[in-house]
Amino acid sequence: MEEANENSKGTEIDTTVSEPTDYDWSLDRFKELNEGQIIDAKVVLVRDDAAFVDIGGKSDLTIPLEDLTVQQAISAKDLVRVGDVIQVMVTRTGDEDKIRLSRRLVEQEKVWLELEKSFEQKSSVKATVTAAIKGGLSVNVNGVKGFMPASQAALSYIKDLAGLVGQEFPVQILEFDRAKHRVVVSRRVILEEERKRAEAEFFATIHENDRKSGTVTRITDFGAFVDLGSGIEGLIHISELSWERVKSVRDILKEGDRVEVLVTKIDPASKRISLSLRQIQQHPWDLATQNLREGETVTGKVVRMESFGAFINLAPGVDGLAHISQISDKHIAKPDEVLSAGQEVQAKIIKLDRANRKISLSLKEVLQDQHDEEMAGYLNDQDSGAVTQNLGELLKKETK
């Protein structure tokens, strides 16, 4: 292709097409041929390596496989058939045996016109990466050699561009100079447009409290970034990784992990999405208190005292509050008048607020219950004794 481009440099192309005359042409027409002229030719024979065409002379002319198309081809039989009338460019004139024809240059001329139109309209074209070269990639754009700078190959930096060789991408032409045979293309522009469309669709459908699945892409000291699809990322702050205190993000997650997260905040203007991993997990408080019931007496340890009451630990991460009015059956001014830190006590659950994860306790009611039980036992003992005494007296009377 490079050689063909060099051969065509400096040659003024005559884009007029000679009118076909059912191929009963006079030999004098060869005198009318000019280099760069485009004429019709009728295919009369096809081999793998060439096609033979009739343009009205005594003998047929040969068009080699490499001059039949701008695209790569294995056989001429895949390109033309006997009887086809094709357009060819005259690349050399003179006697009949010196005339050279090229269908590839006709196609290439059309390609250049199409590329120019795409450049002006900023529309996309297909490009195949042929090689990784200094500064970027060599690409084939419909048979025309082009260049893609490394910075235009992707949305982010690619260390090894060789991995893109052989791949086909839609690209946009950034620079176009027909005279210098210069075509510079960008894949990044297309990817950015695709990302904008994907972002618009994504933010139009996502809502707070949605559950999403994604892949962890980056780990930082302050959290983990998760790809939610189409390259759109959200952040799980370190405080939202677990209900327990997290020292390092890598203690919980690593790059490549698939996670289910809760969307906690959306900022379409700044394209920021806040996520939570812990909020889709059951809270340790809920687990620890799932079997507790109001009215139940539990055992706990005094962990902290305030002027308004005492906090009593019932299980790891679960503290209940005994208000000062519920600590003793006697009036006290401060909890430490009857309690001490670390003391094990029994308390009754008088209120279990699961929505706000709060437990109200009463030591006073436990004391009251104990007193009531003691009184009930005493009264039962008294009643039993009275019955026994009366029965004895009754038997004495009957004996007499």
CORCORMO-V84457 format. One record per run of one state. SS is the DSSP state (H for helix, E for strand, C for the rest). FROM is the first residue (numbers start at 1). TO is the last residue. Records with the same first field share a line. If there is no record, write none. Layout:
SS=FROM-TO / FROM-TO
This chain:
C=1-1 / 9-16 / 18-26 / 33-37 / 47-49 / 55-60 / 68-75 / 79-84 / 93-95 / 99-99 / 122-123 / 134-135 / 142-143 / 153-160 / 165-167 / 178-181 / 187-187 / 206-210 / 220-222 / 228-232 / 241-248 / 252-257 / 268-271 / 277-277 / 281-283 / 290-296 / 307-308 / 316-317 / 327-334 / 338-343 / 354-357 / 400-400
H=2-8 / 27-32 / 65-67 / 76-78 / 96-98 / 103-121 / 150-152 / 161-164 / 188-205 / 238-240 / 249-251 / 278-280 / 284-289 / 324-326 / 335-337 / 363-399
E=17-17 / 38-46 / 50-54 / 61-64 / 85-92 / 100-102 / 124-133 / 136-141 / 144-149 / 168-177 / 182-186 / 211-219 / 223-227 / 233-237 / 258-267 / 272-276 / 297-306 / 309-315 / 318-323 / 344-353 / 358-362
